[in-house]
Amino acid sequence: MGAVPDSTSLIASLTQRIRNLGLLLPYRKDRYEAGTVLELDLTTAWPETKCKGRFRIEKFVGGGFAGQVYRCGYEGGDNLEAAEAAGLYIDQKYAVKILVPPSRFAAGFRNFVYGIAFQAPFSAQVLQSACRSGLLWPKVLRLAAQAEFGRSDAIADTYASFYDANFGAFGEVREWVEGRGWRLEADLQPALRKEWRTIDARETGSPEYVAKRQFMHRLVTMMHQMGAPELARQYVWSTCKSQPNVLKRYGDDADPRSGLCAVDFRAGLALVPFLPMSPGDIPLIIRGLLRGSLAQFDRCDFAKLRLFVEEHAEAFAGHEALIDALETYDRVYRCSMPDITHQGFRLCTDRTLRGQVRRGLVEAYRNANWVDDEAAQHLLQSNVFFASFYVAGAIPIVGRLFRALSGQRIVRAHVRQMLTSISYFRRSGKGTAARVALLWFRAGRVGERHALLLAEHVGLFWLERLTVRILPIFLHRWLTEPLWVYQRIRAGIHYLYRFLQDASFREEWLREQVKIGLDDGMLLADDAETILSQIDDPYIAKYLKSVGVHLAMIPVTQIVSFLIGLVLALHLYVRTGEWAHALGVFGGVMAFFQVFPISPGSIARGVYVVFLMVRERNVRDYVIAAPLSFVKYIGYLAFPIQMATTYPVLSQFMASRWATGAVHVIPVFGESGALLEHGVFNAFYNRPRILGLWVRKRIRLVLDVWALLGICFGAFLWMRIDLDTAGGTQNAVNIVLWVTCVHLLPRLLFYPLLRKKRARNL
């Protein structure tokens, strides 16, 4: 098979392989790669002008339910004067957003919810009027922001719209905002955040958090006054996922209130009463129902907007035509879909409206590549065909097949060839295997070598598609690429070994983390310099090594719990012969070790820290880390929290990295910069610090109570065991070890050392 190419070469190779098969159906990419040049037919935002633009993709930024975003460089085109008048300048960076998700699951779920809400395809993707309406709203909001915030750049600008035939979707060219999310701030007075409505953000320990909340509240209030409450949903704080929609522009770090910019006004998911997506959606649903809006997405009240414009005449002077164009596009957009919750009985009584809806749906089908020109014309002329085509959209599998066959001549020809030509059938199978292998590779489901193997062996591809494809991504790859698993484990062990043994490696690791933090906006330049200036400190080296030991102990709990669960399950099975009961015991043991606050791993971690204290006769540098190390999960942050007293910047940064890395595995709500990220950081960093300071002043009382509780709990367990059995004896030993290590050692060993240290300092 030869050498395995790198990712870029692999994608290009598989793409070319599909095209070389000579299939009738054109291959449509699911995503563009860096370096791709997009030749786009643009319609500038305002004033409207047609022109062509050439954009070179520099990076795939990401995507959600609303679409996929690329950072692009503008390389010119025709009618440069019109482009420059709209804000497009050669060699400048722009965000190009195509209004279709990069994930097929996300696209399917989005379209399903939107279809229930409005009985039509996702309009912003397939209707020019909907795309243009969403493009012009930020222009109007920028005018309002000038009056409300004193600066129009509080709203990211939009420049042009276009249609992409490859995706069957409209898109837009937007301002590329050079900025970052919030900093995860060390805050010993989090209660002050509750006064965010009235307090000066600079007087709190979380100035960027408070400033962003104040900004978003003002923005939402302004949009409600403008008659755009459904658009404002993108910035409602309580949805817990709106915070990343506001960035802080680089260069405005001195004042937490300056440089904040709202960057996204494209809603992705419709809000329907039976499917709230977050706690904050529930009050939004209730308010929507009270104003007669059963399904919410981006509907606006233009009467309120006109009134707002009159009240802020100076800010909107000379822009009356922009408001007129926005209202015109919005009216066409609303009349292009059934939307029975708003159109109601008018669909039955208004023939003109029915004609508009029909034309809108046909336009949507055509732009989505669901029908060709011939079928589109037939849909407009035949009531029976239109009704059949529309109803088929509600029928899974069969309905989709009917739409594909009846809507596109090329699909019919493709199916005919598959049924009459063995050669074509085989080529089609190879095309499917290569296309899906490419999707799996991008998702991380298979590696480069395995993706090529699947593309070359259709039988193997279908075997995996019908079996392990139903498993989560990591299990699929573990089962099909065991060598990859071995290499990952081996690399992890080698990495950890180097981290523990090589001081220069640890220093280089820390420098790399600082660089990533700077690039991600998590660190300011001054903070990065502070951390780098402390790298040679011997205590930093000691702390980093201790962090490595803590990481090495992560699998201890899993290994111990697995072995104990396995032994108990086998013992029970041998005694009773009941597999179900044995598996239940195994699962119960595993679950117990996951939720109980003290675990074998945390005990090992705590004993290690106590050992360091005794060996070095040093309490001060472990006063917080020692007790926290015995606690599961929180113990991984024991040393970063301990470092907060001497190295606050480094401590905060390490905790920030841990919190963000852990929470990002959660879909949607785990997004970088979202409220959950901040909540996790606060719970695992700020709260333990506050608790640690409180405990530090009352350490003797806390340790006395902890020891007493341990003795009482141990005595209670002791009375419930039968010492005359082997199992009872083993349990007794475990109880003694538990009470001694976890409850008594901190009081008998840790506190005397602390008192001795204090006496020496007097």
C-alpha positions in Angstrom: 0.0 0.0 0.0 3.0 2.3 0.3 3.7 5.1 2.7 0.8 6.6 4.5 0.3 10.2 3.5 -0.3 13.1 6.0 -3.8 14.3 6.6 -3.8 17.0 3.9 -2.5 14.5 1.3 -4.9 11.8 2.5 -8.0 14.1 2.1 -6.8 15.2 -1.3 -6.1 11.6 -2.3 -9.5 10.3 -1.3 -11.3 13.2 -2.8 -9.5 12.7 -6.1 -10.2 9.0 -5.9 -13.9 9.6 -5.7 -13.9 12.0 -8.6 -11.8 9.6 -10.7 -14.5 6.9 -10.4 -16.6 8.7 -13.0 -19.9 8.6 -11.1 -22.8 10.6 -12.3 -23.6 12.1 -9.0 -21.2 15.0 -8.3 -19.0 14.7 -5.2 -19.9 17.4 -2.7 -17.4 18.3 0.0 -18.6 18.3 3.5 -15.9 20.8 4.5 -13.2 23.0 2.8 -9.5 22.6 3.6 -6.9 25.2 4.4 -5.5 26.7 1.2 -8.7 26.3 -0.8 -9.6 29.3 -2.9 -13.3 30.3 -3.0 -14.5 32.2 -6.0 -17.7 33.8 -4.8 -20.5 35.8 -6.4 -21.1 38.4 -3.8 -23.9 40.7 -3.0 -22.6 43.4 -0.7 -24.5 44.0 2.5 -25.4 47.6 2.2 -25.6 49.3 -0.3 -26.3 46.3 -2.4 -24.0 45.7 -5.3 -23.0 42.6 -7.3 -19.4 41.7 -7.5 -17.0 38.7 -7.5 -14.6 38.0 -4.6 -11.7 35.6 -4.2 -11.1 34.3 -0.7 -8.3 31.9 0.4 -9.1 29.8 3.4 -6.5 30.0 6.1 -8.2 28.0 8.8 -11.4 26.1 9.6 -12.5 27.8 12.8 -15.4 25.5 13.7 -19.1 25.3 13.4 -22.3 24.8 15.2 -26.0 24.4 14.3 -26.1 27.6 12.4 -23.1 26.9 10.0 -19.4 26.5 9.6 -16.9 29.3 9.8 -13.6 29.8 8.0 -10.9 32.5 8.5 -10.1 33.7 5.0 -7.9 36.3 3.3 -9.5 38.4 0.7 -7.5 38.4 -2.6 -9.7 40.7 -4.6 -12.0 40.2 -7.6 -14.0 42.4 -10.0 -15.7 45.7 -9.0 -13.1 46.5 -6.3 -14.7 49.9 -5.7 -18.0 48.4 -4.7 -16.2 45.8 -2.5 -14.2 48.5 -0.8 -17.3 50.6 -0.3 -18.8 47.5 1.5 -15.7 47.1 3.7 -13.8 44.4 1.8 -10.1 45.2 1.4 -7.4 43.1 -0.2 -5.1 41.2 2.2 -7.5 41.7 5.1 -8.9 38.8 7.1 -12.6 38.0 7.1 -14.9 35.3 8.6 -16.7 33.4 5.8 -19.7 31.5 7.3 -21.5 29.0 5.2 -24.9 28.3 6.7 -24.8 24.5 6.9 -23.2 22.6 9.9 -20.0 20.6 9.3 -21.6 17.7 11.2 -24.3 15.6 9.5 -25.9 14.9 12.8 -26.0 18.6 13.7 -27.5 19.4 10.3 -30.1 16.7 10.6 -31.1 17.7 14.1 -31.2 21.4 13.3 -33.4 20.7 10.2 -35.7 18.4 12.1 -36.4 21.0 14.8 -36.8 23.8 12.3 -39.1 21.6 10.2 -41.3 21.0 13.2 -41.4 24.7 14.1 -41.9 26.1 10.6 -42.7 23.2 8.3 -39.9 24.1 5.9 -36.2 23.6 5.2 -33.8 25.7 7.3 -34.5 29.1 5.7 -31.3 30.9 6.2 -29.4 28.2 4.4 -31.7 28.0 1.3 -33.6 31.3 1.0 -31.9 34.4 -0.2 -34.4 36.6 1.6 -33.7 34.9 4.9 -29.9 35.1 4.4 -30.2 38.8 3.5 -32.4 39.6 6.4 -29.9 38.0 8.8 -27.1 39.9 7.1 -28.7 43.3 7.5 -29.7 43.0 11.1 -26.1 43.5 12.4 -25.9 46.7 10.3 -29.0 48.0 12.0 -27.7 46.9 15.4 -24.4 48.7 14.9 -26.4 51.9 14.5 -28.3 51.3 17.7 -25.1 50.3 19.5 -23.6 53.7 18.6 -26.4 55.2 20.6 -26.4 52.7 23.4 -22.7 51.9 23.9 -21.2 54.9 22.3 -19.4 52.7 19.7 -20.6 50.8 16.7 -17.9 48.2 17.0 -19.7 46.6 19.9 -21.4 44.7 17.1 -19.3 42.7 14.5 -19.9 44.0 11.0 -21.2 42.1 8.0 -20.1 42.7 4.4 -21.7 40.4 1.8 -23.7 37.3 1.1 -23.2 34.6 -1.4 -24.5 31.2 -2.5 -22.3 28.1 -2.4 -23.5 25.4 -4.9 -21.2 22.7 -3.3 -23.1 22.9 0.0 -26.4 24.0 -1.4 -26.3 26.8 1.0 -26.1 30.6 1.3 -23.3 32.2 3.3 -22.0 35.5 4.5 -18.8 37.4 4.8 -18.4 38.9 8.2 -15.8 40.8 10.2 -13.0 38.7 11.6 -12.8 39.9 15.2 -9.3 39.5 16.7 -10.3 38.8 20.2 -10.7 36.3 23.0 -13.2 35.0 25.5 -13.0 35.8 29.1 -10.2 35.1 31.5 -10.8 32.6 34.2 -10.1 34.9 37.1 -9.0 34.1 40.6 -11.7 35.5 42.8 -11.8 35.3 46.6 -15.1 37.2 46.8 -17.4 35.5 44.3 -20.5 36.8 46.2 -19.8 40.3 44.7 -20.8 38.9 41.3 -24.4 38.7 42.5 -24.4 42.5 42.5 -23.5 42.6 38.8 -26.4 44.9 37.9 -25.1 47.8 40.1 -21.5 47.1 40.9 -18.5 48.5 39.0 -16.8 45.4 37.4 -13.4 46.7 38.4 -14.3 46.5 42.1 -14.8 42.7 41.9 -12.4 39.8 41.7 -13.9 38.8 38.4 -14.0 42.0 36.4 -14.2 40.4 32.9 -16.9 38.0 34.0 -19.0 40.8 35.5 -18.3 43.2 32.6 -19.4 40.6 30.0 -22.6 39.9 31.9 -23.4 43.7 32.1 -22.7 44.1 28.4 -24.9 41.2 27.4 -27.7 42.4 29.6 -27.6 45.9 28.0 -27.4 44.3 24.5 -30.4 42.0 25.2 -32.4 45.0 26.7 -31.6 47.1 23.6 -32.7 44.3 21.2 -36.0 43.9 23.1 -36.6 47.6 22.7 -35.9 47.3 19.0 -38.5 44.5 18.6 -36.0 41.7 18.2 -36.5 39.5 21.3 -35.9 36.3 19.4 -32.6 37.5 18.0 -31.7 38.5 21.5 -31.9 34.9 22.6 -28.3 34.5 21.3 -27.2 36.7 24.2 -29.4 35.7 27.1 -27.1 34.8 29.9 -29.1 32.1 31.5 -29.0 29.9 28.4 -25.5 29.0 29.6 -24.1 28.8 26.0 -24.4 32.4 24.9 -21.2 33.7 26.5 -18.9 32.7 23.6 -20.9 35.0 21.3 -19.2 37.9 22.9 -15.4 38.4 22.4 -13.1 40.9 23.9 -11.0 42.6 21.2 -7.2 42.4 21.7 -5.6 45.6 22.9 -8.4 46.5 25.4 -7.1 44.6 28.4 -6.7 47.6 30.7 -10.4 48.1 31.2 -12.6 45.0 31.4 -15.6 46.9 30.0 -13.9 48.0 26.8 -13.5 46.1 23.6 -16.5 43.7 24.1 -18.0 42.8 20.8 -21.1 40.7 19.9 -20.0 38.5 17.0 -22.9 36.1 16.1 -26.6 36.8 15.4 -27.4 33.7 13.4 -29.5 31.4 15.5 -29.0 27.7 14.9 -31.9 25.9 16.6 -35.5 26.9 16.7 -37.0 27.1 20.2 -40.2 25.0 20.6 -42.1 24.5 23.8 -41.5 20.8 24.1 -37.7 21.0 23.5 -36.0 23.6 25.7 -32.2 23.4 25.1 -31.2 25.0 28.4 -32.6 26.2 31.7 -32.7 29.7 30.3 -35.0 28.6 27.5 -37.9 27.9 29.8 -38.7 31.5 30.7 -38.0 32.4 27.0 -40.7 29.9 25.9 -43.2 31.2 28.4 -42.6 34.8 27.3 -42.9 33.7 23.7 -46.2 32.0 24.3 -47.5 35.1 26.1 -46.9 37.1 23.0 -48.4 34.5 20.7 -45.2 32.9 19.4 -45.4 29.1 19.7 -42.1 28.6 17.8 -39.3 31.1 18.2 -36.3 31.7 16.0 -35.6 35.2 14.6 -39.0 36.9 14.2 -39.0 40.6 14.8 -41.6 43.3 15.5 -41.0 46.0 12.9 -43.5 48.4 14.5 -41.3 48.5 17.6 -38.2 48.9 15.4 -39.7 51.9 13.6 -40.6 53.4 17.0 -37.0 52.8 18.2 -35.6 54.4 15.1 -37.8 57.5 15.6 -36.6 57.8 19.3 -33.0 57.6 18.1 -33.4 59.6 14.9 -29.9 61.0 15.1 -28.2 57.6 15.2 -30.3 56.3 12.2 -30.3 59.5 10.1 -29.7 58.8 6.5 -30.2 55.0 6.9 -34.0 54.9 6.3 -33.4 52.8 3.1 -31.5 50.2 5.1 -34.5 49.7 7.4 -36.9 49.5 4.4 -34.7 46.8 2.8 -34.5 44.8 6.0 -38.3 44.9 6.4 -38.8 43.9 2.7 -36.5 40.9 3.0 -38.0 39.8 6.2 -41.6 40.0 4.8 -40.6 37.9 1.8 -38.8 35.4 4.1 -41.8 35.0 6.3 -44.2 34.4 3.4 -41.9 31.7 1.9 -42.7 29.0 4.4 -45.9 27.6 5.9 -45.2 28.5 9.5 -48.7 27.5 10.6 -48.1 28.8 14.2 -47.9 32.4 12.8 -49.7 32.2 9.4 -52.6 30.2 10.8 -55.8 30.0 8.9 -54.5 32.6 6.3 -53.0 29.6 4.5 -56.5 28.4 3.9 -58.1 31.7 3.0 -55.3 33.7 1.3 -54.5 32.4 -2.2 -51.7 34.9 -2.7 -50.0 33.7 0.5 -50.3 30.1 -0.6 -48.6 31.0 -3.9 -45.8 32.8 -2.1 -45.3 29.9 0.3 -45.2 27.5 -2.7 -42.6 29.6 -4.6 -40.6 29.9 -1.4 -40.5 26.2 -0.8 -39.5 25.4 -4.4 -36.8 28.0 -4.2 -35.6 26.3 -1.0 -35.6 22.9 -2.6 -33.7 24.1 -5.6 -31.1 25.9 -3.6 -30.6 22.9 -1.3 -29.9 20.7 -4.4 -32.9 18.6 -3.7 -34.4 19.3 -7.1 -33.1 20.3 -10.5 -34.5 23.0 -12.7 -36.8 20.7 -14.5 -38.3 19.3 -11.2 -38.6 22.8 -9.8 -40.7 23.9 -12.7 -42.8 20.8 -12.4 -43.4 21.6 -8.7 -44.7 25.0 -9.6 -47.0 23.7 -12.2 -48.4 20.5 -10.7 -50.4 20.6 -7.5 -50.3 16.8 -7.1 -46.5 16.6 -7.5 -46.0 19.5 -5.2 -48.2 18.0 -2.5 -46.6 14.6 -2.8 -43.1 16.1 -2.7 -44.0 18.2 0.4 -45.6 15.4 2.4 -42.8 13.0 1.5 -40.5 15.1 3.7 -42.3 13.8 6.8 -41.7 10.1 5.9 -38.3 8.7 6.9 -36.2 6.8 4.4 -38.9 6.1 1.8 -39.9 9.8 1.6 -36.3 10.8 1.2 -35.8 8.3 -1.5 -38.9 9.5 -3.3 -37.7 13.1 -3.2 -34.3 12.2 -4.6 -35.7 10.1 -7.4 -38.5 12.4 -8.4 -36.5 15.6 -7.9 -33.3 15.0 -9.8 -32.8 13.5 -13.2 -29.2 12.8 -12.4 -30.1 10.7 -9.4 -32.5 8.6 -11.5 -29.7 8.1 -14.0 -27.3 7.1 -11.3 -29.8 4.5 -9.8 -30.5 3.2 -13.3 -26.8 2.7 -13.9 -26.4 0.9 -10.6 -29.2 -1.5 -11.5 -28.0 -2.3 -15.0 -24.2 -2.1 -14.8 -22.1 -4.3 -12.4 -19.1 -2.2 -13.1 -20.9 1.0 -12.2 -22.3 -0.6 -9.1 -18.9 -1.5 -7.9 -17.5 1.9 -8.6 -20.4 3.4 -6.7 -19.6 1.2 -3.7 -16.0 2.3 -3.8 -17.1 5.9 -3.9 -19.3 5.4 -0.9 -16.5 3.7 1.0 -14.0 6.4 0.2 -16.5 9.2 1.1 -17.5 7.7 4.4 -13.9 6.8 5.2 -13.0 10.5 4.8 -15.8 11.5 7.1 -14.7 8.9 9.7 -11.1 10.1 9.4 -12.1 13.8 10.1 -14.2 12.7 13.1 -11.2 10.7 14.5 -13.0 7.4 14.2 -10.2 5.9 12.0 -6.6 6.8 11.4 -5.0 7.6 8.0 -3.8 4.1 7.2 -7.1 2.6 8.2 -9.1 5.2 6.2 -7.1 4.2 3.1 -7.7 0.5 3.9 -11.5 1.1 4.1 -11.5 3.0 0.8 -9.7 0.1 -1.0 -11.7 -2.7 0.5 -15.5 -2.1 0.3 -16.3 -5.4 2.0 -14.3 -4.4 5.1 -15.9 -1.0 5.0 -19.5 -2.4 5.1 -18.5 -4.9 7.8 -17.4 -2.0 10.1 -20.3 0.2 9.1 -22.8 -2.5 10.1 -21.0 -3.4 13.3 -18.6 -1.2 15.2 -19.9 2.0 13.5 -22.7 2.0 16.1 -20.1 2.3 19.0 -18.7 5.6 20.3 -15.7 7.0 18.3 -13.0 5.9 20.8 -14.3 2.3 21.0 -14.5 2.0 17.3 -10.9 3.0 16.9 -9.7 0.9 19.8 -11.3 -2.2 18.3 -10.2 -1.7 14.7 -6.8 -0.3 15.4 -5.3 -2.1 18.5 -1.8 -1.0 17.4 -2.9 2.6 17.7 -4.1 1.9 21.2 -0.8 0.3 22.1 1.1 3.2 20.7 -1.0 5.7 22.6 -0.5 3.9 25.9 3.2 3.5 25.3 3.6 7.2 24.3 1.6 8.2 27.4 3.8 6.2 29.7 7.0 7.5 28.0 5.7 11.0 28.3 4.9 10.7 31.9 8.3 9.0 32.6 10.1 12.0 31.0 7.9 14.4 32.9 8.9 12.8 36.2 12.6 12.3 35.4 13.6 15.2 33.2 13.5 18.7 34.8 14.3 20.4 31.5 11.4 18.5 29.9 9.1 19.8 32.5 10.3 23.3 32.0 9.8 23.0 28.2 6.3 21.6 28.9 5.5 24.7 31.0 6.8 27.1 28.3 4.6 25.3 25.7 1.6 25.7 28.0 2.3 29.4 28.4 2.5 29.8 24.6 -0.8 28.0 24.1 -2.3 30.2 26.8 -1.1 33.3 25.0 -2.4 32.1 21.7 -5.8 31.2 23.2 -6.1 34.5 25.0 -6.1 32.8 28.4 -3.0 34.7 29.4 -2.1 38.3 29.0 1.5 39.2 27.9 2.4 40.5 31.4 1.1 37.3 33.0 3.1 35.1 30.6 6.3 37.1 31.4 5.7 36.6 35.1 5.3 32.8 34.7 8.3 32.5 32.5 10.4 34.5 34.9 9.6 32.0 37.7 10.4 28.8 35.8 13.9 28.5 37.2 12.6 28.7 40.8 13.4 25.4 42.6 9.9 25.3 44.1 8.4 25.5 40.6 10.4 22.4 39.7 9.2 20.6 42.8 5.6 21.5 42.2 5.7 20.4 38.6 7.2 17.1 39.6 4.4 16.7 42.2 1.8 17.4 39.5 3.4 14.6 37.4 3.1 12.2 40.3 -0.5 13.1 40.7 -1.1 12.4 37.1 0.7 9.1 37.3 -1.8 8.1 40.1 -4.9 8.8 38.0 -5.3 5.1 36.9 -4.8 3.7 40.4 -8.5 4.0 41.3 -9.6 2.6 38.0 -7.3 -0.4 38.3 -8.1 -1.1 41.9 -11.8 -0.8 41.4 -11.7 -3.0 38.3 -9.8 -5.7 40.2 -12.0 -5.6 43.2 -15.1 -5.6 41.1 -13.8 -8.5 39.0 -12.8 -10.6 42.1 -16.2 -10.0 43.8 -18.1 -10.7 40.6 -16.2 -14.0 39.9 -16.6 -15.1 43.5 -20.3 -14.5 43.4 -20.6 -16.2 40.0 -18.8 -19.3 41.3 -21.1 -19.4 44.3 -24.4 -18.8 42.6 -23.8 -19.2 38.9 -25.8 -16.0 38.1 -24.1 -13.9 35.5 -26.6 -11.0 35.8 -26.1 -10.7 39.6 -22.3 -10.9 39.2 -22.3 -8.2 36.5 -24.5 -6.0 38.7 -22.0 -6.3 41.6 -19.2 -5.5 39.2 -21.0 -2.4 38.0 -21.9 -1.4 41.5 -18.2 -1.6 42.7 -17.1 0.5 39.7 -19.8 3.1 40.3 -19.0 3.2 44.1 -15.3 4.0 43.5 -16.3 6.8 41.0 -18.6 8.7 43.3 -17.0 8.1 46.7 -14.9 11.2 47.7 -12.0 9.1 48.9 -10.4 6.6 46.6 -7.3 4.4 46.4 -5.8 6.9 44.0 -6.5 9.9 46.3 -5.1 8.0 49.3 -1.9 7.2 47.4 -1.7 10.9 46.4 -2.2 12.1 49.9 0.3 9.7 51.4 2.8 10.9 48.8 2.3 14.5 49.9 2.6 13.6 53.6 5.8 11.7 52.7 7.2 14.9 51.1 6.3 16.9 54.2 8.1 14.5 56.5 11.1 14.0 54.3 11.6 17.8 53.8 10.4 18.8 57.2 8.5 21.4 55.4 4.9 22.2 56.2 4.4 25.7 54.7 4.8 24.6 51.1 2.2 21.8 51.6 -0.3 23.3 54.0 -3.1 23.3 51.4 -2.0 20.5 49.1 -1.8 17.9 51.9 -5.5 17.8 52.9 -6.8 18.4 49.4 -4.7 15.6 48.0 -6.8 13.0 49.9 -10.0 14.2 48.1 -11.0 12.6 44.8 -11.1 14.9 41.7 -10.3 18.1 43.7 -7.0 16.5 44.7 -5.7 16.8 41.1 -5.8 20.6 41.7 -4.1 20.4 45.1 -0.7 21.7 44.0 -2.1 24.4 41.6 -4.2 25.6 44.5 -1.2 25.4 46.9 0.9 27.4 44.5 -1.7 30.2 44.6 -0.1 31.6 47.8 3.3 32.0 46.3 2.8 31.9 42.5 -0.8 33.1 42.0 -0.5 33.8 38.2 0.9 30.3 37.5 -1.6 28.7 39.8 -4.5 30.4 38.2 -3.3 29.5 34.7 -2.7 25.8 35.5 -6.2 25.6 37.1 -7.7 27.3 34.1 -6.1 24.8 31.7 -7.4 21.9 33.8 -10.9 23.3 34.0 -11.2 24.1 30.3 -9.7 20.8 29.2 -12.1 18.8 31.4 -15.3 20.6 30.5 -14.8 20.8 26.7 -15.7 17.2 26.3 -19.3 18.1 27.1 -21.3 18.9 23.9 -22.6 22.4 23.3 -22.5 23.6 27.0 -18.8 22.7 27.3 -17.8 25.2 24.7 -14.8 27.3 25.4 -15.9 30.6 27.0 -19.4 29.3 28.0 -20.8 29.5 31.5 -20.2 25.9 32.4 -16.5 26.4 31.9 -16.5 29.3 34.3 -18.6 27.3 36.8 -16.2 24.4 36.8 -13.2 26.7 37.2 -15.0 28.4 40.1 -15.9 25.1 41.8 -12.5 23.5 41.5 -10.3 26.5 42.0 -11.9 29.6 43.6 -14.1 27.7 46.0 -11.4 25.4 47.3 -9.1 28.4 47.8 -11.7 30.1 49.9 -12.2 27.0 51.8 -8.5 26.5 52.2 -8.1 30.0 53.7 -11.0 29.4 56.1 -9.5 26.0 57.1 -6.1 27.5 57.5 -7.3 29.7 60.4 -9.1 26.8 62.0 -6.8 24.0 61.2 -6.8 22.4 64.6 -10.5 22.3 65.0 -11.0 21.0 61.5 -8.5 18.2 62.0 -10.0 17.3 65.4 -13.5 17.1 63.9 -12.2 15.1 60.9 -10.4 12.6 63.2 -13.4 12.2 65.5 -15.7 11.6 62.5 -13.3 9.0 61.2 -13.2 7.2 64.6 -17.0 7.2 64.9 -17.5 6.0 61.3 -14.9 3.3 61.8 -16.5 2.2 65.0 -19.9 2.0 63.3 -18.5 -0.2 60.5 -16.5 -2.3 63.0 -19.7 -3.2 64.9 -21.4 -4.4 61.7 -18.7 -6.9 60.6 -18.2 -10.5 61.7 -14.6 -11.0 62.8 -14.9 -14.8 62.8 -14.9 -14.9 59.0 -12.1 -14.4 56.6 -14.0 -11.6 54.9 -14.7 -10.0 58.3 -11.0 -10.0 59.2 -10.2 -8.4 55.8 -12.8 -5.8 56.3 -11.5 -5.0 59.8 -8.0 -4.4 58.4 -9.4 -2.2 55.7 -11.3 -0.2 58.3 -8.2 0.3 60.4 -6.2 1.4 57.4 -8.9 3.7 56.2 -9.3 5.5 59.6 -5.6 5.7 60.2 -4.5 7.0 56.8 -7.4 9.2 56.0 -8.6 10.5 59.4 -5.9 10.1 62.0 -2.6 10.8 60.2 -3.6 14.3 59.2 -4.2 15.1 63.0 -1.4 13.1 64.5 1.3 14.0 61.9 0.3 16.9 59.9 -0.8 19.3 62.7 2.2 18.8 65.0 4.5 19.5 62.1 2.5 22.7 61.3 2.7 23.8 65.0 6.4 23.2 65.1 6.9 25.2 62.0 4.9 28.1 63.4 6.8 28.0 66.7 10.1 28.1 64.7 8.9 31.2 62.8 8.0 33.1 66.1 
